[in-house]
Amino acid sequence: MHFKVYSKYFYSKLDEKSKSAYEKILQGWLELKTNITLFGSYREVDFYKVFSSLRDDNPELFYVNLNSVSVSMSLLQTTVKVDFYYSTKEIEYLKNNIYKVVSNFKARNLNIKDKEKAVHDFLALTVDYSSDLYANNAHNICGPLIERSAVCEGFAYAFKFLCDEMKIPCIVVHGTAQNSNGISENHSWNIVKANNNNFHVDVTWNSNSMKTNGSALYYNVSESFIRKNHMWDVRRWPRCQVRGEFENEIINVKSFEELCKELKKSMSLLKKQIVFFNYFNINSSESALQLVSKALHKINANICAFSVAYIDKIDCVSIVVEYSK
């Protein structure tokens, strides 16, 4: 069983000799070969770059242990050896289970207009963040698609994998991000191409917020937006310079009167989430709640429930509204 890859961004960046090595190694690994011989000279090839390109272009290779790979060369041939995390029987079993998940997902979402959002929401709402950072499956597509648990790498590879299935151009990004304590740590997310523009998507960070209040702050955003707390080598990945739909909906208000006016306008349109930049020196969700409650009371908002959160990562206030029926 083999899953087709829709976009191979890193393959496209390789030179011709490296592409040749990539293709032959990929075919061997898909055939579950742990020893692959490349005939001819490959001395000029950067095999580390080839292996990382294979990993990030092809999430199906979840069973390949790149920490074990070795390369030996002679004048006439190059041999690549690697260990697999699972036996052949286990790999086929896992692939069959992944196929069932993919088939069910595509059957439910194949005819909808926004396929990318369907992929994003499926993973964000059904997969939990894994507390076991050393669990192998948490870092590959088996974690999110079979066990419903993953770390950021697993989320990113699963997002790329399902985007490939839905024919959405998608790339895995590796960099760093600030955690809840403001400390930078290794992190993975994605870049997608939508409406002829590139956008950043962080399913991991959106997963918790979607489960708690239905918001997805890091869905199809520009690099200027996500750069506030994500860092990566911009030379390796496509630029994402167009503002996304969510960014364009963040409200700029510089006075309490403007806030009341914008809230009234948004609620007349029945918007479920309203986000505004923090010009009020708010530093906690409690102080945000006090301000928003005062504004909602002034405009006599006809709603049955609402929640307010101060999002320090982007210095914004998010309001999620439930309207009266």
Number of C-alpha atoms within 10 A of each C-alpha: 9 9 15 12 18 19 19 17 17 20 20 11 12 17 10 12 14 18 18 17 20 20 13 14 24 19 12 16 17 15 12 16 16 15 16 18 17 16 14 12 14 19 13 8 17 13 17 12 15 20 17 13 20 20 20 21 24 21 24 23 19 23 23 19 15 17 8 11 16 13 14 10 16 12 10 10 14 19 15 17 17 18 17 19 16 14 12 14 9 12 17 13 12 19 19 13 15 18 16 14 13 16 13 10 17 18 9 10 15 14 9 11 9 10 18 24 13 20 22 23 18 17 24 25 18 13 24 20 21 19 11 12 13 10 14 17 23 24 23 24 30 25 24 29 27 16 13 18 24 29 26 23 24 29 35 32 30 27 31 30 28 27 23 22 19 19 15 18 19 29 28 26 22 21 15 18 20 16 15 9 6 10 10 15 12 14 21 22 26 22 26 25 17 14 7 7 16 23 26 27 27 27 29 25 19 21 25 18 15 16 14 9 17 16 20 22 22 22 25 28 25 24 22 12 18 22 12 13 15 22 18 15 10 11 7 11 15 17 15 22 15 15 17 21 12 15 17 9 12 16 19 14 17 13 11 15 12 14 19 19 14 17 23 19 12 15 17 11 9 14 15 15 21 20 23 20 17 20 14 13 9 19 15 13 17 12 16 23 20 12 16 21 15 14 20 17 11 12 12 10 15 15 14 10 10 17 15 23 18 23 19 14 13 15 16 20 25 24 23 18 19 16 15 8 6
